[in-house]
Amino acid sequence: MTRHLRYARYAIETLLVNALIGSTLYQLAVYLANRRFWRQSPPPPAESAPPVSAVVPLRGKTLDTLALLHLMAVSAPTPDYELLLVLESERDPAYAAAQQVAESYPGRARIVLSGPAGRHVDKLHKLNAGYQAARGDLIAFIDVQVQVSAGLWHAALAALQDPSVGAVFAPPLAVEPEHRGESGLGAGGEMLSALHLNHAQTAPIPFAAFGNRLNALANGFMVVRQRALDEAGGMLHLLDEGSDGISLGRALRETGWRIAAVPVPALIVPEQESFNEAVSRLRRHLIVSRAYSRPTFIAWPFTNPLTVGLLLGFITEREGRWWGRRTWWAFVTLRLAIAYELDRVRFGRGFTWMAYAQLFMLDTFIAPALWARALFQRTFTWRGRTYRITRGGKVTAEE
């Protein structure tokens, strides 16, 4: 080996060792921020609240759809509350469930037909239709898989008592999917989606919140002042965005409004999906995140000690040195222990051991492979349609 190659090898190893230490310290900082964030005392309920309109975009139906819609209807945060169930047309499979809820709560729940999305993003098209039909001073955009509760509403309305806050959101957390069959060997692809949401997407939110670095909303449960949204130009100019939460947060920040996160989770009931469907969902999230913030996307795999440690162990083992792999297993144990304690802080208990075995596979092999594909891929499929995304988050539907 030449001297230059030896220097290059030592430089790479040094960078990886520093990245391994830095990523572990980052995971510890995220854990400590989560402990502090989720253990905050719930804010006192607001003495009075303005009219609230909840907009729920619907497409398709799962086993939990009807029950979750009934829960949204009965969990009224104020007497002047309306629930808008937005569908593309009466032919949607979810129309029967929406009609049953509307008939069960007349004067509170109603159906809004958005019409075809055309070349726009389907979800944002429906959110815009709900926004146009809403009568409340506060507009909540709620995903259908969210378990709404009184505590969630109280925390959001209390945070909005600050006149400088234009929107609040609840960090989304997926509950542990039910096991399939009698083997107890975990769920299907929904387990991967839940682990990615809980440990890759939502875990850094408290860390950003304490550093006053919240620039985007998290999808699931978002409450926005109608006045703030009007000042931002409404939602027509957001119909071609790849993410409703990121685009809404960016639009509000540009007009001078603050964004706040409440210390009450938006619990999500995962819908059953196959492994391939979960992989497609994760890849779409990575492609969209790269379009909105390339530096954050590039740095993302190097914030995980499992990914960095595997690269370091592979290099050192090829050279006949075993310290890299042994060190990596120690960091694997630490990473999974942090993940377990993080779930105990957020849920009051940890997931099953099989869930953390899948988290190990996700962090070590699946997520880095999807990240590498997302680095070059410009198209993704979402809800049966294929979109092409450009830098900045704008998407166009492909025929």
C-alpha positions as CSV (number, residue, x, y, z in Angstrom):
1,M,0.0,0.0,0.0
2,T,1.4,3.4,-1.0
3,R,1.9,6.2,1.5
4,H,-1.0,8.3,0.0
5,L,-3.4,5.4,0.3
6,R,-2.4,4.7,3.8
7,Y,-2.9,8.3,4.7
8,A,-6.3,8.3,3.1
9,R,-7.3,5.1,5.0
10,Y,-6.3,6.7,8.3
11,A,-8.2,9.8,7.5
12,I,-11.4,7.9,6.7
13,E,-11.0,5.8,9.9
14,T,-10.5,9.0,11.9
15,L,-13.5,10.6,10.4
16,L,-15.6,7.5,11.1
17,V,-14.4,7.2,14.7
18,N,-15.3,10.9,15.3
19,A,-18.7,10.4,13.6
20,L,-19.3,7.3,15.8
21,I,-18.6,9.3,18.9
22,G,-20.6,12.3,17.7
23,S,-23.6,10.3,16.7
24,T,-23.7,8.6,20.0
25,L,-23.5,11.9,21.9
26,Y,-26.3,13.2,19.6
27,Q,-28.5,10.2,20.5
28,L,-27.9,10.8,24.2
29,A,-28.8,14.5,23.7
30,V,-32.0,13.5,21.9
31,Y,-32.9,11.1,24.7
32,L,-32.3,13.7,27.4
33,A,-34.3,16.3,25.5
34,N,-37.2,13.8,25.2
35,R,-37.1,13.1,28.9
36,R,-37.4,16.8,29.6
37,F,-40.0,17.5,26.9
38,W,-42.4,14.7,27.7
39,R,-42.2,15.2,31.5
40,Q,-43.4,18.7,31.3
41,S,-46.6,19.5,33.2
42,P,-49.6,19.7,30.9
43,P,-50.6,23.3,30.3
44,P,-53.8,24.4,32.0
45,P,-56.8,24.4,29.7
46,A,-57.7,27.7,28.0
47,E,-60.5,29.6,29.8
48,S,-62.2,30.3,26.5
49,A,-61.5,29.1,23.0
50,P,-62.6,30.4,19.6
51,P,-64.6,28.3,17.1
52,V,-62.6,25.3,15.9
53,S,-62.9,23.5,12.5
54,A,-61.2,20.0,12.2
55,V,-60.4,19.0,8.6
56,V,-59.9,15.3,8.1
57,P,-58.8,14.2,4.6
58,L,-60.1,10.7,3.7
59,R,-59.0,8.2,1.1
60,G,-59.8,4.5,1.5
61,K,-60.9,2.8,4.7
62,T,-59.2,0.6,7.3
63,L,-60.6,-1.4,10.1
64,D,-60.1,1.5,12.5
65,T,-61.5,4.4,10.3
66,L,-65.1,4.4,11.7
67,A,-64.1,4.2,15.3
68,L,-61.5,7.0,15.0
69,L,-63.9,9.3,13.2
70,H,-66.5,8.8,16.0
71,L,-63.8,9.6,18.5
72,M,-63.0,12.9,16.6
73,A,-66.6,13.8,16.6
74,V,-67.2,13.3,20.3
75,S,-63.9,14.9,21.4
76,A,-65.1,18.4,20.9
77,P,-62.7,21.0,22.3
78,T,-65.3,23.8,22.3
79,P,-69.1,24.1,21.9
80,D,-68.6,25.7,18.5
81,Y,-66.8,22.8,16.8
82,E,-67.2,21.3,13.4
83,L,-65.7,18.2,11.9
84,L,-65.2,18.3,8.1
85,L,-64.7,14.9,6.4
86,V,-63.1,15.6,3.0
87,L,-63.3,13.1,0.2
88,E,-62.7,13.3,-3.5
89,S,-66.1,11.9,-4.4
90,E,-69.0,9.6,-3.2
91,R,-67.2,6.7,-4.9
92,D,-64.5,6.7,-2.3
93,P,-64.5,3.5,-0.1
94,A,-64.5,5.8,3.0
95,Y,-67.7,7.6,2.0
96,A,-70.0,5.2,3.8
97,A,-68.1,5.6,7.1
98,A,-68.1,9.4,6.6
99,Q,-71.8,9.4,5.9
100,Q,-72.5,7.4,9.0
101,V,-70.6,9.8,11.2
102,A,-72.2,12.8,9.6
103,E,-75.7,11.3,10.3
104,S,-74.8,10.4,13.9
105,Y,-73.6,14.0,14.7
106,P,-75.8,16.4,12.7
107,G,-74.8,20.0,13.0
108,R,-71.3,19.0,14.0
109,A,-69.9,16.6,11.3
110,R,-70.4,17.2,7.6
111,I,-68.9,15.9,4.4
112,V,-67.0,18.0,1.9
113,L,-66.4,16.7,-1.6
114,S,-63.2,18.2,-3.0
115,G,-63.5,16.8,-6.5
116,P,-60.5,15.3,-8.5
117,A,-57.1,16.6,-7.5
118,G,-55.9,16.8,-11.2
119,R,-52.2,17.3,-11.3
120,H,-52.1,18.5,-7.7
121,V,-51.1,16.5,-4.6
122,D,-54.2,14.6,-3.4
123,K,-53.9,15.3,0.3
124,L,-53.1,19.0,0.0
125,H,-56.0,19.3,-2.5
126,K,-58.3,17.9,0.2
127,L,-56.8,20.1,2.9
128,N,-57.4,23.1,0.8
129,A,-61.0,22.1,0.2
130,G,-61.5,21.8,4.0
131,Y,-59.8,25.1,4.6
132,Q,-62.2,26.8,2.1
133,A,-65.2,25.3,3.8
134,A,-64.1,25.9,7.4
135,R,-65.9,28.4,9.5
136,G,-63.7,28.3,12.7
137,D,-61.1,30.8,13.7
138,L,-58.8,27.8,14.4
139,I,-58.4,25.1,11.8
140,A,-57.0,21.7,12.7
141,F,-55.6,19.4,10.1
142,I,-55.9,15.8,11.4
143,D,-54.9,12.6,9.8
144,V,-57.5,9.9,10.0
145,Q,-55.3,7.4,11.9
146,V,-54.8,9.8,14.9
147,Q,-56.4,9.0,18.2
148,V,-57.8,12.4,19.3
149,S,-58.2,13.1,23.0
150,A,-59.3,15.9,25.3
151,G,-55.8,16.3,26.6
152,L,-54.5,16.8,23.0
153,W,-57.0,19.5,22.3
154,H,-56.4,21.3,25.7
155,A,-52.7,21.4,25.1
156,A,-53.1,22.8,21.6
157,L,-55.6,25.5,22.6
158,A,-53.4,26.5,25.7
159,A,-50.4,26.9,23.4
160,L,-52.3,29.1,21.1
161,Q,-53.1,31.5,23.9
162,D,-49.7,33.0,23.0
163,P,-50.6,35.6,20.3
164,S,-47.3,35.2,18.5
165,V,-47.9,31.5,17.9
166,G,-49.5,30.9,14.5
167,A,-49.7,27.1,14.6
168,V,-49.1,24.2,17.0
169,F,-48.6,20.5,16.4
170,A,-48.4,17.4,18.5
171,P,-45.4,15.2,17.8
172,P,-46.8,12.0,16.1
173,L,-46.1,8.7,17.7
174,A,-47.2,5.3,16.4
175,V,-48.5,2.9,18.9
176,E,-47.0,-0.6,18.8
177,P,-48.8,-2.6,16.0
178,E,-50.7,-5.6,17.0
179,H,-49.0,-9.0,16.4
180,R,-50.3,-11.0,13.5
181,G,-51.2,-14.6,14.1
182,E,-50.2,-16.6,17.2
183,S,-46.5,-16.7,16.8
184,G,-45.9,-13.3,18.4
185,L,-43.1,-12.6,15.9
186,G,-44.2,-9.1,15.3
187,A,-46.4,-7.3,12.8
188,G,-45.8,-6.7,9.1
189,G,-44.5,-3.7,7.4
190,E,-46.4,-1.4,9.7
191,M,-43.8,-2.2,12.4
192,L,-41.1,-0.7,10.3
193,S,-43.2,2.4,9.6
194,A,-43.9,2.8,13.3
195,L,-40.2,2.4,14.3
196,H,-39.1,4.9,11.6
197,L,-41.7,7.4,12.7
198,N,-41.0,7.1,16.4
199,H,-37.2,6.9,16.3
200,A,-36.1,8.7,13.1
201,Q,-38.8,11.4,12.5
202,T,-40.3,12.3,15.9
203,A,-37.4,11.7,18.3
204,P,-35.4,14.8,17.2
205,I,-38.5,17.1,17.6
206,P,-38.0,17.9,21.4
207,F,-34.3,18.5,20.7
208,A,-35.2,21.1,18.1
209,A,-38.0,22.5,20.2
210,F,-35.7,23.4,23.2
211,G,-33.3,24.9,20.7
212,N,-36.0,27.1,19.2
213,R,-35.3,25.5,15.8
214,L,-38.8,24.4,14.9
215,N,-39.3,25.4,11.2
216,A,-41.9,22.9,10.2
217,L,-45.0,21.2,11.4
218,A,-45.3,17.5,11.8
219,N,-48.1,15.8,10.0
220,G,-50.8,14.1,12.1
221,F,-52.3,16.8,14.3
222,M,-51.8,20.5,13.4
223,V,-53.8,23.5,14.6
224,V,-53.4,26.7,12.6
225,R,-54.9,30.2,13.1
226,Q,-57.1,31.0,10.2
227,R,-55.8,34.5,10.3
228,A,-52.2,33.3,10.1
229,L,-53.0,31.1,7.1
230,D,-54.8,33.9,5.4
231,E,-51.8,36.2,5.9
232,A,-49.6,33.4,4.4
233,G,-51.7,33.4,1.2
234,G,-54.0,30.5,2.0
235,M,-53.3,27.1,0.6
236,L,-53.7,27.4,-3.1
237,H,-49.9,28.0,-3.6
238,L,-49.2,24.9,-1.5
239,L,-51.1,22.4,-3.7
240,D,-47.9,21.3,-5.5
241,E,-45.8,20.7,-2.3
242,G,-44.4,17.4,-1.3
243,S,-45.2,17.8,2.4
244,D,-48.1,19.6,4.0
245,G,-46.4,20.0,7.4
246,I,-43.1,21.4,6.0
247,S,-44.8,23.7,3.5
248,L,-47.3,25.0,6.0
249,G,-44.6,25.6,8.6
250,R,-42.4,27.4,6.1
251,A,-45.2,29.6,4.9
252,L,-46.1,30.7,8.4
253,R,-42.5,31.3,9.4
254,E,-42.0,33.5,6.4
255,T,-44.9,35.8,7.6
256,G,-43.4,36.1,11.1
257,W,-45.5,33.6,13.0
258,R,-44.0,31.2,15.6
259,I,-44.5,27.4,15.6
260,A,-44.9,25.4,18.8
261,A,-44.9,21.8,19.7
262,V,-47.1,20.5,22.6
263,P,-45.9,17.9,25.1
264,V,-48.8,15.6,24.3
265,P,-48.4,13.0,21.5
266,A,-50.6,12.5,18.5
267,L,-51.0,8.7,18.9
268,I,-51.3,7.1,15.5
269,V,-52.9,3.7,14.9
270,P,-50.8,2.1,12.2
271,E,-52.6,0.6,9.3
272,Q,-51.7,-2.8,8.1
273,E,-49.2,-2.9,5.2
274,S,-46.8,-5.2,3.6
275,F,-43.0,-5.0,3.9
276,N,-42.8,-3.5,0.3
277,E,-45.5,-0.9,1.2
278,A,-43.5,0.1,4.3
279,V,-40.3,0.4,2.3
280,S,-42.0,2.5,-0.3
281,R,-43.4,4.8,2.5
282,L,-39.9,5.2,4.0
283,R,-38.3,5.9,0.7
284,R,-40.9,8.5,-0.1
285,H,-40.2,10.3,3.2
286,L,-36.4,10.3,2.5
287,I,-36.9,11.6,-1.1
288,V,-39.1,14.4,0.2
289,S,-36.7,15.3,3.0
290,R,-33.8,15.5,0.6
291,A,-35.8,17.9,-1.6
292,Y,-36.6,20.3,1.3
293,S,-33.2,20.2,3.1
294,R,-30.3,18.6,1.3
295,P,-27.7,19.2,4.1
296,T,-30.0,17.7,6.8
297,F,-30.6,14.7,4.5
298,I,-26.8,14.2,3.8
299,A,-26.0,14.3,7.5
300,W,-28.9,12.0,8.6
301,P,-27.2,8.6,8.3
302,F,-24.2,9.9,10.2
303,T,-26.3,10.7,13.2
304,N,-26.9,7.0,13.8
305,P,-24.1,5.0,15.5
306,L,-25.3,1.7,14.0
307,T,-24.7,3.0,10.4
308,V,-21.4,4.6,11.2
309,G,-20.2,1.7,13.3
310,L,-20.9,-0.8,10.6
311,L,-18.8,1.1,8.1
312,L,-16.0,1.4,10.6
313,G,-16.2,-2.3,11.5
314,F,-16.2,-3.3,7.8
315,I,-13.0,-1.3,7.0
316,T,-11.1,-2.5,10.1
317,E,-12.1,-6.1,9.6
318,R,-10.9,-6.2,6.0
319,E,-7.5,-5.1,7.3
320,G,-7.4,-7.9,9.9
321,R,-8.2,-5.8,12.9
322,W,-11.2,-6.7,15.0
323,W,-11.6,-3.7,17.3
324,G,-14.0,-2.0,14.9
325,R,-16.5,-4.7,15.0
326,R,-16.3,-5.3,18.8
327,T,-16.7,-1.5,19.3
328,W,-19.7,-1.5,17.0
329,W,-21.5,-4.2,19.0
330,A,-21.1,-2.1,22.1
331,F,-22.6,0.9,20.4
332,V,-25.5,-1.4,19.1
333,T,-26.3,-2.3,22.7
334,L,-26.2,1.4,23.7
335,R,-28.4,2.5,20.8
336,L,-31.1,-0.2,21.5
337,A,-31.0,0.6,25.2
338,I,-31.6,4.3,24.5
339,A,-34.4,3.4,22.1
340,Y,-36.0,1.2,24.8
341,E,-35.7,3.9,27.5
342,L,-37.1,6.5,25.0
343,D,-40.2,4.4,24.5
344,R,-40.6,4.1,28.2
345,V,-40.5,7.9,28.6
346,R,-43.0,8.4,25.7
347,F,-45.4,5.4,26.2
348,G,-44.8,4.4,29.8
349,R,-43.5,1.0,28.6
350,G,-41.2,-0.4,26.0
351,F,-42.1,-2.3,22.9
352,T,-41.6,-6.0,22.6
353,W,-38.0,-7.4,22.0
354,M,-38.9,-8.3,18.4
355,A,-39.6,-4.6,17.7
356,Y,-36.0,-3.7,18.8
357,A,-34.7,-6.5,16.7
358,Q,-36.5,-4.9,13.7
359,L,-35.1,-1.5,14.7
360,F,-31.6,-3.0,14.6
361,M,-32.3,-4.2,11.0
362,L,-33.9,-0.9,10.0
363,D,-31.0,1.3,11.3
364,T,-28.2,-1.0,10.1
365,F,-29.3,-2.2,6.7
366,I,-32.7,-1.0,5.5
367,A,-32.5,2.8,6.2
368,P,-29.0,3.3,4.8
369,A,-29.9,1.4,1.6
370,L,-33.1,3.5,1.2
371,W,-31.1,6.7,1.9
372,A,-28.6,5.7,-0.9
373,R,-31.5,5.2,-3.3
374,A,-33.2,8.5,-2.3
375,L,-29.9,10.3,-2.9
376,F,-30.4,10.0,-6.6
377,Q,-34.1,9.2,-7.0
378,R,-36.4,12.0,-8.1
379,T,-39.8,10.3,-8.3
380,F,-42.0,8.6,-5.7
381,T,-45.4,6.9,-5.6
382,W,-48.0,8.1,-3.2
383,R,-51.6,6.9,-3.0
384,G,-51.6,5.3,-6.4
385,R,-50.0,8.2,-8.2
386,T,-46.4,8.9,-9.2
387,Y,-44.8,12.3,-8.6
388,R,-41.6,14.0,-9.6
389,I,-40.1,16.3,-6.9
390,T,-37.6,19.1,-7.4
391,R,-35.3,20.9,-5.0
392,G,-37.4,23.0,-2.7
393,G,-40.2,20.5,-2.4
394,K,-42.3,21.2,-5.5
395,V,-43.9,18.1,-7.1
396,T,-45.6,17.4,-10.4
397,A,-47.8,14.4,-11.1
398,E,-46.6,12.1,-13.9
399,E,-49.2,10.6,-16.2
